[in-house]
Amino acid sequence: MDEVKQIVTDINNGNIKPIYFLMGEEPYYIDRISEFIDKNVLAEEEKGFNQMVLYGRDVSIDDIIGNAKRFPMMAERQVVIVKEAQDLSRTIEKLADYAENPQPSTVLVMCYKYKKIDKRKKLYKMVSKNGVIFESKKLYENQVSDWIRRVLGGVKYSIEPKAAQMLVEFLGTDLSKINNELEKLKLIVPAGSQITADQIEENIGISKEFNNFELRKAIGSRDVIKAHRIINYFAQNPKDNPLVVTISLLYSFFAQVLQYHGISDKSQRNVSSSLRINPYFVKDYTEAAHNFPMKKVSRIIALLRDADVKSKGVGAANLPQGDILKELLVKIMA
């Protein structure tokens, strides 16, 4: 993210603000920025007396302000990092007066995860004026593959589109989990190399043949035999392949196929932009749209909604998830 890079660049250039209020639904960047400040603002020999980590559940706003107003010892600055600051959400506005006139020799870092402060109130306005407000927004599923490619590209790696999609479907949109797996892969795959689906399968344990991506592709191409093979594998391994995830991903796929039908310019570039997908996967949507006319896609979306209700026990008490998925596949392919 450009905003993250700018914060890092400013700190490296000595343009350090007295307050960093890091908030939002995605904790990954909040952790990364606070870790960077932790490691880089003070020299190692200065940290003993001038760097402290507090936790929102253990302190009050008054405690934080008291620590922030202290003067550094034998150093130009002190750093105060407050983790889990969202635990102070009921009283967080009390920090506004300090933010209006912050201690210039203190770097106060508030890690306010999963929540946001009210932009209409004084705290937001004062931090915006005298410090940095960073909002870490949750990425949509269709944005995570690009994020993986950017992260790997920054350290001279590349990744196959299928391999990136496998990570997203297995790990979801949790950037911290994905980053942990990428760190493991970087220990195994030589720098400058491309990470492949085979390496994902061998080192992370995601099957390159029996996964939701391959199921979606098999259904889109009307490959009944392959689709049944994958579903049977899912039925035998329900814990690793939750029905709710499969239905959600199929729903997203057919919603995009429906959108594809409504696009007048079906060039690869326009479809990729309109559906927010990698150009590599456009052919899968073209094939699915050819095999499933618009009316059929609308019926499939209704079938997926019914299957979702059944998966939650409504109208299908004690029905195995594998049976719900098999019934769904038969109806889709009919």
N, C-alpha and C positions, 0 to 999 in steps of 0.2 A: 504493500500500500504506500502511495506517495506521501501520505501524511506521516506515517511511521518513519519513512526515510528522512523526511524533513526534520522530525524531532531528533533523530540520531545525528544527522548532519549538524544541526544547531549546537547540540551538546559537544560534539567533537570540535567545533569551532569556538567553543568557549561561551556561546550564547545560551547560558543556563538560566532558566526561570525559577522563581522562588516557590511556585506551586505547579504540580502536574496532577490534574484530576482525570484519572483514567476510568472510564465508565462504559457500560454497554453489555450486550448479550453474549458476545464472543470473548471468552477469557484469554484466548491465546495471545493476542497482541497486548493486552493489559499485562500479562506475565512477562512478555518479551521486553517491553519498554521498561518496566520496573526492574527487571534483571539487568538491563543495560545500564540504568542509572546506578544500581547497586555496585556494579563492577567498574564503572568508568568515571564517575564524578570525583571520587576521592582516591588518592594514592593509598596503597595497601597499608603503609605505616600510619596514615591518618585515621583509618577506620575504627581503631580500637576505642577512641574517645569521642568520635564525631559521627558515627553511623549507627543507627538503631532501627530495629524492625518491631513494630507494634501490631497487635491484632485487634480488629474492631470489637470482637466479643469480650476482650479483656480490659478495654480502656473507654474513657468517655471523651467527648469533644474537648472538654476542659483539659484533660490529660494531654491530648494531642497538641493543643495550643500551648500549654506550659512547656512541653518539650521543644516545640518549634521556636519558641521565643528565647531559648537558651543561646548563648554565644559559643562558637566553636573554640576548641582548645588547640592552640598551636597549628591552626589550619585556617584557610580562607573561608571554608564552608563546613557546614554539617549537613547530613542527609537523614531525614526521618521518613521511613516507608511504613505506611499503614496498610496492611493486608486485610482482606475481608472487610473492607470499610462499609460494605452494604449492611453489615450488622448494626450500623449506626444510623440507618435511614430515617428513623423517627426524630433524631436530633441533629441531623447533618447540617441543617440550615444555620445552626449556631456557629458554624465555621465561617459564616459570611463576613463578620466583623474583622476576623483575622485576615481573610482574603483581601479585604479592602486596604489593609496596610500590613502586608506580610514582612516578616523579618528577612532583609535582603541577603543575610549570610546563611540562611537555611534553605535547603531544597526539600520541600514537603511533597511526598508522593502518596496520593490517595488511590488505592486500588478498589474501585467500587463496581464489583462484578454483577452481571445479570440485571442491573437496574440502571436508571438514568435519573439525574436530578432535574428539577423543574426549571426549564429555560426562562420562565417568566420571573423567577425569584432572584433575590439579591446575590446569593452564593454563585449562581451561574454567571451572572453579569460581572461580579468582581473577579472571579477566576479568569474569565475571558479577557478582562482588562489587564490583569497583573500577572497572569500565568498562562498555562496551557490546558485547554479542555480537549480531551480526545475521546471520541465515541467509537467503540469497537463494535461494529455491526455484524450480526450473524450472516454468513454467506448462504445464499441459496444453493441447493444441490447442484444446479447446472453451472454454478460459478467455481465449484471446488476443484474440478479437474484443471481449469486454467490456473488456479492458485497453486496447485501441485507443480505444474509445469514452470511457473515463475519462480517458485522456491528452489526447485532443482536447477533451473537455468542459472540462478544466481551463484551456484557453487559448481558450475560446469558439468552438470548432468542433464540428460534428457530422459523422457519416458514415453513408451508406446501409449497411444490413446486408449487402447484396451486395458493396459496395465493401470492407468490412472483411473479409468472407470471402475475397475475391480476394487481398487482401494476405497473409492467413494461409496460403492454399494455395500461393501463389507463394514466400513467404519463410519459411514454417514457423514455428517458435516462437522464433526468434532475435530477442529484443526490441531489440537494438542495431541490427540490419538494418532492422527495421520502423520504429524511431524515425528512422533516417536518411532513409528514404523519406517519412515524415510531415513531417520538417523541410523537405524539398524541396517537398512539396505546399503547405506553409504559406507558402512564398515566392510561390506562384502563385495560390492561392485566397484571396480576401479574408477577413479575420477575421470571425467570426460566420456564415460560410457553411457549407453542408453539402458535404462531399466526396462526389462521385458516382463510380459505376463508369466513366462516360465519362472523367472526369478521371484516374482510375487508369490506364485504357487509354492515354490520350494522353501522360501524363507519366512513367509508369513502364514502359510497354511490356507490360503484362499484357493479353491479349485478353479482352474481356468476353464474347465468344461461344464461344471455343474454349479452355476451361479445365476443370479437374477438377470445379469446382462445377457448371458447366453440364452436363457429362457425367453427373454423379450425378443431377442433376435430370431430365435426359432419360430416363435409365434408369428412375428411379423412376416417371415418368409414362408409361412404355412408348412413348416417342416414338422409334421405331426409326430413322427417317430422320435426325433431328437427332443421335442418338447415333452413328450411322455417320459422319456428316459430321465430328463432333468427333474421332472415332478416326482417320479418314483424315488429318486435320490433324496429329494427334499423330504418326502414322506418318511424315509428311513432315518433321516437326520434332522428332526424338527427343531431341536434346540439351536442348531447352527443356521437354520434357515426358517426363521419365524414367518408364519403365514401373513401376518399383518404387514411385514416389510415387503414381501412379494407382491401383495395386492396393491400396496401404495405405489410401488415402482411401476407396475403394469398400468395402474391408473394414470400416472404421470405420462407414461409413454403414449397411451392412446389419446390422452388429452392433447398431446403435441401432434399426433397424427391427425386429429380432428382440426387442429389449427393449420396444419400443412394443407389440408383440403381447401381451406379458405384463402390461401396465398395465391395471388395471381402470377407473380414472378417467381417461378420455381427454379431459378438458377441456384447453383450450390451456394454462392456467396449470400444471396438474399435469404435462402432457407436457413442457413447457419445463423445469420443475424436475427431473423424473426423468431426462430425457436430457441435461440441462445444455446446452440450446441456446437461442438467441434465439427468443422467441415468433413472430417473423416467419417462421421456417423450419418451424414445426410443421406447416403445411399440406403441405409436401413429404413429411414422414414419414407423415402421414395418407394421402396419395395412394399412396405406395409400399407401405404396409401393405395398402391395398385391392387393389393390383395384384399383390402378392406375398404369398400366404398363408404361415403360419409354416413349413410343411414346405418350401416352395419357397425361402424365405430361408435355411433350414439348408443346402439343397443348394448355393445360391449361395455361401455362406461356404466350403463345401468346394471349389467350383470356383475361388474366389479363392486358396485355399491352393495348389491345384495350379498355377495360373498363376504364383504367386509362386516356386514351385520351378522351373518352366520358365524364368522370367526370369533365374534364376541359373545356367542352363545344364544343369540336371539333367533328362535325358530329352528335351531339345530343343536339342541342340547346333547352334549356328549359325542357329537359327531367329530371323528378325527380330522385334524387339519388337512392331512393328506387327501382324504376323501372329498373335502370341500374344494381343494385345488384341482383334483381330477375331474370333478363335476364341472367346475368352471371352465377348464380347458376344452372339454367336450362341447360345451355350449358356445365357446368362442370360435371353435373350429367348424361348427355346424354350418 
